[in-house]
Amino acid sequence: FYLVFLHFQGVTEGYNGTIFAYGQTGSGKSFTMQGVVDPSTQKGIIPRAFEHIFESVQCAENAKFLVRASYLEIYNEDIRDLLGADTKQKLE
């Protein structure tokens, strides 16, 4: 069992968006979140969300956007930044 929580409907309106996956080790969270590039039908939630956001940004007129992303892992009460230079380094 695992849970994926999505909230990014209002990101193009200035609200924060969150994609959250929770569950047991080996339950498929990483695959659901990342997927694989080829075939494109197997892309995960994260690449699909970014495609949606950037398509919306491209179509917007008379607006400026700043897109920031964090990719964090919380495991055994340790937090790691998976986009950081050292993904093994624990955050405080």
Protein Blocks (a to p, Z undefined) as FASTA:
>chain_A
ZZddddfklmmnopacdddddddehilmmmmmnopfbdfklpcfklmmmmmmmmmmmmpg
hiacdddddddddeehiacdfkbmblmbccZZ
